[in-house]
């Protein structure tokens, strides 16, 4: 809604103007009614109205002086001047300042609303045009990052890359000189509920800071946002800019730390590659940056890491470790032995330390352990496996120490299995509970195991085992116990003959009933009744 301020030293005139305006129809909002130019100026500064309807002559600051002052300050305001005929020359002067229109007293309602409609229509068109421009700019901005992401993906292998083709295909302007890859990884706290909006805000700011940091000292820069809450950038610069680039990297990291200090539960690590003088070797630099940022798991997060040299005695061992321990983990998972699972997972990361694994291999090992668990989970649901893996990988990526990563993998796997075991038990328990409820309602009728199993959709033998497992009794014993409990109530609370009690609880033969009663309760039905009379 456009806000309208009315300024006239005659209150009655100002009030009349307010009454004449079709506020709802024109989608206008009343911003106030003032009686002198200085108050009008203060109100303009305070509430920033879109339209000011002002008399040409007012005390303290005239309408003409008000218009000039506001326009000189560059404020975006539409002015409509109200003028008596004898002051018409002032109105003409105001129009030279760019006022929208003028009205002669007495004010015509139709003319006033036509002028306001024209202004409102102009603003609507301008807003639509602005939105259209913003949308186009956003599309161009987004498409640029899409191209950059594709470019980053294309350098993950060691295939030959042609600089000219890359520039053409990805909208870049790389040239001779040096290349360097920077990876900024944001780690959240897995104990705190994830805030996607906040994470996106931080990552966008991180990307903007990277872009701003190298303006004027690089040939070009390619920036991409990755799913694992990371921002990766490739910069290309001339050798003579080496010292300046290094200084800007330092300032960039400091500015990122300053910005992140306004948020809780986050740490940001910057991993840098060495300088690369050959465009065809850019994939090596990308790998260096990724390995550097992964090194936070060994030396801590929240710092700049460019000690990316890997111990030459290290071996690629994540797959080997997982392969050696798969049988033990699978056995623990399939039998739900939680202590054994915890031991095997701890042993896997201990082996990685002992074999001096690359930093990135700890994260790879976490992923392989998750995969092994899901493959051997007896209660797995294929529909949710993909989503679960993605969530777990993201959580593992937030872990910035081996101890935290070990605990995270252990907790996630054990919690998930415990939940699935309980769900399975509930699923098995339900038909037994339904059967027990059926027995309690129909104990006076003939009840067979075959009938009840069929109602639940189970094989009779399987259901018999399931029933005994859940209740601790055979199906027949359970039915007998229910009937005997009901018989005891009838013997206690009524004077029904024993043969009628027998019939009431499902026995046609009172002699057989008495035998079952003695077997279950320990005394004959009449003796039991005497205990209560």
Rosetta blueprint (number, residue, H / E / L):
1 X L
2 X E
3 X E
4 X E
5 X E
6 X E
7 X E
8 X L
9 X L
10 X L
11 X H
12 X H
13 X H
14 X H
15 X H
16 X H
17 X H
18 X H
19 X H
20 X H
21 X L
22 X L
23 X L
24 X L
25 X L
26 X L
27 X L
28 X E
29 X E
30 X E
31 X E
32 X E
33 X E
34 X E
35 X L
36 X L
37 X H
38 X H
39 X H
40 X H
41 X H
42 X H
43 X H
44 X H
45 X H
46 X H
47 X H
48 X L
49 X L
50 X L
51 X E
52 X E
53 X E
54 X E
55 X E
56 X L
57 X L
58 X L
59 X L
60 X L
61 X L
62 X L
63 X H
64 X H
65 X H
66 X H
67 X H
68 X H
69 X H
70 X H
71 X H
72 X H
73 X L
74 X L
75 X L
76 X L
77 X L
78 X E
79 X E
80 X E
81 X E
82 X E
83 X E
84 X L
85 X H
86 X H
87 X H
88 X H
89 X H
90 X H
91 X H
92 X H
93 X H
94 X H
95 X H
96 X H
97 X L
98 X L
99 X L
100 X L
101 X E
102 X E
103 X E
104 X E
105 X L
106 X L
107 X L
108 X L
109 X H
110 X H
111 X H
112 X H
113 X H
114 X H
115 X H
116 X H
117 X H
118 X H
119 X H
120 X H
121 X H
122 X H
123 X H
124 X H
125 X H
126 X H
127 X H
128 X H
129 X H
130 X H
131 X H
132 X H
133 X H
134 X H
135 X H
136 X H
137 X H
138 X H
139 X H
140 X H
141 X H
142 X H
143 X H
144 X H
145 X H
146 X H
147 X H
148 X H
149 X H
150 X H
151 X H
152 X H
153 X H
154 X H
155 X L
156 X L
157 X L
158 X L
159 X L
160 X L
161 X L
162 X L
163 X H
164 X H
165 X H
166 X H
167 X H
168 X H
169 X H
170 X H
171 X L
172 X L
173 X L
174 X L
175 X L
176 X L
177 X L
178 X E
179 X E
180 X E
181 X E
182 X E
183 X E
184 X E
185 X E
186 X E
187 X E
188 X E
189 X L
190 X L
191 X L
192 X L
193 X L
194 X L
195 X L
196 X H
197 X H
198 X H
199 X H
200 X H
201 X H
202 X H
203 X H
204 X H
205 X H
206 X H
207 X H
208 X H
209 X H
210 X H
211 X H
212 X H
213 X H
214 X L
215 X L
216 X L
217 X L
218 X L
219 X L
220 X E
221 X E
222 X E
223 X E
224 X E
225 X E
226 X E
227 X L
228 X L
229 X L
230 X E
231 X E
232 X E
233 X E
234 X E
235 X E
236 X E
237 X E
238 X L
239 X H
240 X H
241 X H
242 X H
243 X H
244 X H
245 X H
246 X H
247 X H
248 X H
249 X H
250 X H
251 X H
252 X H
253 X H
254 X H
255 X H
256 X H
257 X H
258 X H
259 X H
260 X H
261 X L
262 X L
263 X L
264 X L
265 X L
266 X E
267 X E
268 X E
269 X E
270 X E
271 X E
272 X E
273 X L
274 X L
275 X L
276 X E
277 X L
278 X L
279 X H
280 X H
281 X H
282 X H
283 X H
284 X H
285 X H
286 X H
287 X H
288 X H
289 X H
290 X H
291 X H
292 X H
293 X H
294 X H
295 X L
296 X H
297 X H
298 X H
299 X H
300 X L
301 X L
302 X L
303 X L
304 X E
305 X E
306 X L
307 X L
308 X L
309 X L
310 X L
311 X L
312 X L
313 X L
314 X L
315 X L
316 X L
317 X L
318 X H
319 X H
320 X H
321 X H
322 X H
323 X H
324 X H
325 X H
326 X H
327 X H
328 X H
329 X H
330 X H
331 X H
332 X H
333 X H
334 X H
335 X L
336 X L
337 X L
338 X H
339 X H
340 X H
341 X H
342 X H
343 X H
344 X H
345 X H
346 X H
347 X H
348 X H
349 X H
350 X H
351 X H
352 X H
353 X H
354 X H
355 X L
356 X L
357 X L
358 X L
359 X H
360 X H
361 X H
362 X H
363 X H
364 X H
365 X H
366 X H
367 X H
368 X H
369 X H
370 X H
371 X H
372 X H
373 X H
374 X H
375 X H
376 X H
377 X L
378 X L
379 X L
380 X L
381 X L
382 X H
383 X H
384 X H
385 X H
386 X H
387 X H
388 X H
389 X H
390 X H
391 X H
392 X H
393 X H
394 X H
395 X H
396 X H
397 X H
398 X L
399 X L
400 X L
401 X L
402 X H
403 X H
404 X H
405 X H
406 X H
407 X H
408 X H
409 X H
410 X H
411 X H
412 X H
413 X H
414 X H
415 X H
416 X H
417 X H
418 X H
419 X H
420 X H
421 X H
422 X H
423 X H
424 X H
425 X H
426 X H
427 X H
428 X H
429 X H
430 X H
431 X H
432 X H
433 X H
434 X H
435 X H
436 X H
437 X H
438 X H
439 X H
440 X H
441 X H
442 X H
443 X L
444 X L
445 X L
446 X L
447 X L
448 X L
449 X H
450 X H
451 X H
452 X H
453 X H
454 X H
455 X H
456 X H
457 X L
458 X L
459 X L
460 X H
461 X H
462 X H
463 X H
464 X H
465 X H
466 X H
467 X H
468 X H
469 X H
470 X H
471 X H
472 X L
473 X L
474 X L
475 X H
476 X H
477 X H
478 X H
479 X H
480 X H
481 X H
482 X H
483 X H
484 X H
485 X H
486 X H
487 X H
488 X H
489 X H
490 X H
491 X H
492 X H
493 X H
494 X L
495 X L
496 X L
497 X L
498 X H
499 X H
500 X H
501 X H
502 X H
503 X H
504 X H
505 X L
506 X L
507 X L
508 X L
509 X L
510 X H
511 X H
512 X H
513 X H
514 X H
515 X H
516 X H
517 X H
518 X H
519 X H
520 X H
521 X H
522 X L
523 X L
524 X L
525 X H
526 X H
527 X H
528 X H
529 X H
530 X H
531 X L
532 X L
533 X L
